[in-house]
Amino acid sequence: MTTPQLIPIGRIVGVFGVKGWVKIYSNADPPENLLAYSPWYLFQSGQWRVHPLDDARAHGKGLVAKLVGCEDRDQASTLVGCDIAVDRALLPELPPGEYYWTDLIGLSVLNKQGETLGTVSHLYATGANDVLVVNSRAGEIWIPYVPERYILSVDMINRRITVDWDVQATEADNAL
């Protein structure tokens, strides 16, 4: 049996009712896709622990889930704030040119002039488009993740992203 490669995909954000259900924030697209994967791994006490799903569903604008062994509100409340991960082997293979966010974290970011801007620290969903957050010497740079406009290429082999972004304008913005 191989060790699972865990991909963070959500978080427990609250309790739901009195029978051990929890509210879920999902990074999946669409969010309900998270419910198709089991088991979940929760980050607790500094380590990932397996937690099979007993039941889960969409509820209103969010998601709720019941984990095996979580029988009441008190047990559910101990899980609030835990990150949720799934085994990468469960995720579908993406078509060329599409990437899971986790694959982009840590890649170097260069502008089209070849200047290194920094390293991807995370991505942020804004609703309109995702944003690539780059750690640079001058601080964070937020670059809209819009392929062919700002994101020119993603090179997974050389672990770099080329962007159409003006480093001088970024430094001037950070100086304000």
Residue pairs with C-beta under 8 A, 6 or more apart in sequence:
4 41
4 87
4 88
4 89
5 87
5 88
5 89
6 41
6 48
6 85
6 86
6 87
6 88
7 85
7 86
7 87
7 88
7 91
7 100
7 102
8 27
8 43
8 83
8 84
8 85
8 102
9 26
9 27
9 28
9 34
9 37
9 84
9 85
9 86
10 24
10 25
10 26
10 27
10 28
10 34
10 83
10 84
11 24
11 25
11 81
11 82
11 83
11 84
12 22
12 23
12 24
12 25
12 42
12 79
12 80
12 81
12 82
12 84
13 22
13 23
13 24
13 25
13 80
13 81
14 22
14 23
14 80
15 21
15 22
15 23
15 73
15 76
15 77
15 80
16 22
16 23
16 59
16 64
16 76
17 73
18 72
18 73
19 66
19 71
19 72
19 73
20 66
20 67
20 70
20 71
20 72
20 73
20 75
20 76
21 64
21 65
21 66
21 70
21 76
22 64
22 65
22 66
22 67
22 70
22 76
22 79
22 80
23 62
23 63
23 64
24 34
24 56
24 62
24 63
24 64
24 65
24 84
25 62
25 63
26 32
26 33
26 34
26 63
27 34
27 101
27 125
28 34
31 62
31 63
32 58
32 63
34 63
34 84
34 86
35 53
35 56
35 57
35 58
35 63
35 65
37 86
37 87
37 90
37 91
38 52
38 53
39 50
39 51
39 52
39 53
39 86
40 50
40 51
40 52
40 53
40 65
40 67
40 84
40 85
40 86
41 48
41 49
41 50
41 51
41 84
41 85
41 86
41 87
42 48
42 49
42 51
42 79
42 82
42 83
42 84
42 85
43 49
43 82
43 83
43 85
44 79
44 82
48 85
51 67
51 68
51 69
51 70
52 67
52 68
53 65
53 66
53 67
53 68
54 66
54 67
54 68
54 70
55 65
55 66
56 63
56 64
56 65
56 66
57 63
57 64
57 65
67 79
69 75
70 76
70 79
91 100
94 100
97 147
97 154
99 154
99 156
101 122
101 123
101 130
103 156
104 120
104 123
104 132
104 154
104 161
105 120
105 121
105 122
105 123
106 119
106 120
106 159
107 119
107 120
107 154
107 156
107 159
107 160
107 161
108 116
108 118
108 119
108 159
108 160
108 161
109 116
109 117
109 118
109 119
109 120
109 132
109 134
109 141
109 143
109 160
109 161
109 162
109 163
110 116
110 117
110 160
110 161
110 162
110 163
111 117
111 162
111 163
111 164
111 165
111 166
111 167
112 152
112 162
112 163
112 164
113 167
115 167
117 134
117 136
117 141
117 163
117 165
117 167
117 170
118 134
118 135
118 136
118 137
118 141
119 134
119 135
120 132
120 133
120 134
120 135
120 161
121 133
121 134
121 135
121 140
122 133
123 130
123 131
123 132
123 133
123 145
124 130
124 131
124 133
124 142
125 131
129 144
129 145
129 146
130 144
130 145
131 142
131 143
131 144
131 145
132 142
132 143
132 144
132 145
132 151
132 161
132 163
133 140
133 141
133 142
134 140
134 141
134 142
134 143
136 170
138 170
138 171
138 174
139 174
141 165
141 170
143 150
143 151
143 163
143 165
144 150
145 151
149 164
150 163
150 164
150 165
151 161
151 162
151 163
152 162
152 163
152 164
153 161
153 162
154 161
155 161
155 162
